[in-house]
Amino acid sequence: MIQEYSIGRDENCQIRLHDSDKRISRHHATLKLLDNGKIFITDHSRNGTWVNGIRISPNVDYPLKRGDNVSFSHSAELNWALIPKRMNKMLIYMLAGAATIIVLGIAGWLMFRNSPTPVRHDAPAVQPTDRSQEQPADNQPESNAGEPTDNKEADIEKDNEKDREKEKEKERDSRSRNRPATPNPPAKAPEKPDPKPDPVVEQGNETTKKDTIFIF
């Protein structure tokens, strides 16, 4: 869309210029504002229009920049305050698109945050943990690898007891070796059996010895 502003002495001009010498034409020039932010001016006068000291060709669109010095027949200059600022249409579209994306992102985040978490019926519900009872990592006790446990202490005590028993056995062995040897008592001679008495045969009141015959 092009927005045009007519410039001149005529009462119907959108930008009216006052000139007592009448050097400015009734419809002196036309100013055009494009959607992309570009500005053009077209001269329709008899005495000419100057842009930054250069006279422009009549009936030809000449590009302008906001703030350029525009003189009409060297009798009046363009007041840029009367020209509204138009934002670049492409920039407007970009800003509108960015705003839309931001709004949609915020809306999606709020919906996700407020949506209930689905609970599985086949799995037990997770109980919330009490963070106050948890010990910080720095204050947690060291692992059992650095400190002996009760079982290790009992094993060490057993090993010490075995060492003491071995020491006592060594001490007894050393004492028995240093003790002088005692002589064995003499062997007893075998006792001789008593001679058997001769058999006695009693006859009546007299006792007679019966001869004994030994056969060798």
C-alpha positions, 0 to 999 in steps of 0.5 A: 500500500502506497501512502501519498501526500500532496505538497503545494499552496493549494488549500486541498494539499495535505502539506500546505506551503505558504509563499507570498512570492508565489514561486511555489506552485499550487500542486508543487510535488507529491511525497510517496511512502511505501510499505517497505519504508522507502520514500519517494518525491515527484516534482510537478512545479515550474520553478523546481524542487531541490534535494540536498542542493540538487534539482530533481527531474520533473515527473520522476520519482526521486528516492529520499531518506528521512532527514534529507533537505528538500527545498521547494523553489528555494522558498520553503523547505519540507518539515519532516515532522509533518510526515508520519513514520511508517514501520517496515511492513516486513519488520512488522510481520517479523515482530508479529510472528515472534510475538505469536511464537512466544505466546504459544510457547508460554501457553503450551508450557502452562498446559504441560505444567498444569496437566495431571501426571498419569498413574499406572495401576499395575505399579505401586505408587511412589512414596515421596521421600523426606529430604530432611532426613537425608544426609548431605553428601559431605556428611555421609559416613565413610564406607566400610572399606576404610574402617574395620567392621565387627567381623573383621575385629573378631577375625583379627582377635582370633589370629592374635589368639592363634599367634599367642598359642604358637608362641606358648608352644614354641616356649614349651618346646624350647624348655623341654629341649634345654632340660637335662635328660634323666637316665632310664631305671635299670631293667628288672631281672625276670623272677624265677618261678618257685620249684614245684613241690613233689607230689605227696601221696597220703596212705593211711596215717603215713605220708610217702613221697612218690618218685617223680620222673622227669623226662627231658 
